[in-house]
Amino acid sequence: MLQEKRTGDFDLDGTLVNISANFMAAANAFFRSLGHGDMLGADNTPTVFHGGESM
């Protein structure tokens, strides 16, 4: 029997450099839809700004 699983995929290779605030807002919306609340804030901006290499 197959189970439904909800997932989210994000491209973190640095191409989102200029939209880190939008990325975090979208990610937080996704987290809220799963019942987790906001998980990213201003203190995460440096990490998001530098893409996947910094993560």
KAHUPE-V137755 format. One record per helix or strand. SS is the DSSP state (hx for helix, st for strand). FROM is the first residue (numbers start at 1). LEN is the number of residues. Records with the same first field share a line. If there is no record, write none. Layout:
SS = FROM-LEN + FROM-LEN
//
This chain:
hx = 17-17 + 42-8 + 51-4
//
